[in-house]
Amino acid sequence: MAHQIKLLMSDKAFKLTGTVQIDEAYIGMNLANKHRKVRAEIYANGESRYDYKTGVMGFISDDYTV
């Protein structure tokens, strides 16, 4: 992820200048909302409750360019 941030802040791509705000969120299904049998299958396969979440990051600079 740090490599991608460096790439976005380099001169090759558009430049994020000044103060840059970064926000992250994990979006996805909560396993507590799934049926008990489905949860049992997921845990039996060795997966965790976090395997169904996708990380999303947003960047914005002080002059409001993305």
C-alpha positions as a LaTeX table, in Angstrom:
\begin{tabular}{lrrr}
\hline
Residue & $x$ (\AA) & $y$ (\AA) & $z$ (\AA) \\
\hline
Met1 & 0.00 & 0.00 & 0.00 \\
Ala2 & 2.87 & 2.38 & 0.75 \\
His3 & 4.15 & 1.89 & $-2.81$ \\
Gln4 & 0.79 & 2.98 & $-4.22$ \\
Ile5 & 0.78 & 6.08 & $-2.01$ \\
Lys6 & 4.28 & 7.00 & $-3.18$ \\
Leu7 & 3.21 & 6.49 & $-6.80$ \\
Leu8 & 0.21 & 8.79 & $-6.35$ \\
Met9 & 2.41 & 11.48 & $-4.82$ \\
Ser10 & 5.12 & 11.26 & $-7.52$ \\
Asp11 & 5.38 & 13.48 & $-10.60$ \\
Lys12 & 4.37 & 10.63 & $-12.93$ \\
Ala13 & 0.75 & 10.77 & $-11.80$ \\
Phe14 & $-1.36$ & 13.68 & $-10.65$ \\
Lys15 & 0.14 & 15.14 & $-7.52$ \\
Leu16 & $-1.42$ & 15.35 & $-4.10$ \\
Thr17 & $-0.09$ & 18.61 & $-2.69$ \\
Gly18 & $-0.07$ & 20.21 & 0.72 \\
Thr19 & $-1.88$ & 18.48 & 3.55 \\
Val20 & $-3.31$ & 15.15 & 2.45 \\
Gln21 & $-6.18$ & 13.52 & 4.35 \\
Ile22 & $-6.41$ & 9.73 & 4.22 \\
Asp23 & $-9.41$ & 7.70 & 5.31 \\
Glu24 & $-9.93$ & 3.96 & 5.31 \\
Ala25 & $-12.94$ & 1.75 & 5.78 \\
Tyr26 & $-13.68$ & $-1.96$ & 5.60 \\
Ile27 & $-16.88$ & $-2.72$ & 3.73 \\
Gly28 & $-18.56$ & $-6.07$ & 3.52 \\
Met29 & $-21.02$ & $-8.56$ & 4.92 \\
Asn30 & $-21.22$ & $-9.11$ & 8.66 \\
Leu31 & $-21.16$ & $-12.85$ & 9.30 \\
Ala32 & $-23.49$ & $-12.46$ & 12.27 \\
Asn33 & $-26.23$ & $-11.69$ & 9.73 \\
Lys34 & $-25.70$ & $-14.96$ & 7.84 \\
His35 & $-27.51$ & $-18.19$ & 8.62 \\
Arg36 & $-25.94$ & $-20.43$ & 11.26 \\
Lys37 & $-25.20$ & $-23.24$ & 8.75 \\
Val38 & $-23.46$ & $-20.83$ & 6.38 \\
Arg39 & $-21.34$ & $-19.45$ & 9.22 \\
Ala40 & $-20.42$ & $-22.99$ & 10.28 \\
Glu41 & $-19.25$ & $-23.81$ & 6.73 \\
Ile42 & $-17.17$ & $-20.64$ & 6.58 \\
Tyr43 & $-15.46$ & $-21.36$ & 9.90 \\
Ala44 & $-14.97$ & $-25.05$ & 8.95 \\
Asn45 & $-13.06$ & $-23.94$ & 5.84 \\
Gly46 & $-10.63$ & $-22.01$ & 8.04 \\
Glu47 & $-11.86$ & $-18.58$ & 7.00 \\
Ser48 & $-12.40$ & $-15.81$ & 9.49 \\
Arg49 & $-15.10$ & $-13.20$ & 9.81 \\
Tyr50 & $-12.76$ & $-10.62$ & 8.26 \\
Asp51 & $-12.26$ & $-12.51$ & 4.98 \\
Tyr52 & $-15.48$ & $-11.06$ & 3.58 \\
Lys53 & $-14.45$ & $-7.44$ & 4.01 \\
Thr54 & $-12.80$ & $-5.21$ & 1.40 \\
Gly55 & $-10.49$ & $-2.40$ & 2.39 \\
Val56 & $-11.26$ & 0.97 & 0.80 \\
Met57 & $-9.05$ & 4.04 & 1.08 \\
Gly58 & $-9.74$ & 7.64 & 0.09 \\
Phe59 & $-7.26$ & 10.47 & $-0.41$ \\
Ile60 & $-7.91$ & 14.18 & $-0.71$ \\
Ser61 & $-5.46$ & 17.07 & $-0.66$ \\
Asp62 & $-6.00$ & 20.48 & 0.86 \\
Asp63 & $-6.92$ & 21.97 & $-2.52$ \\
Tyr64 & $-9.64$ & 19.27 & $-2.84$ \\
Thr65 & $-8.18$ & 17.31 & $-5.71$ \\
Val66 & $-8.50$ & 13.55 & $-5.57$ \\
\hline
\end{tabular}
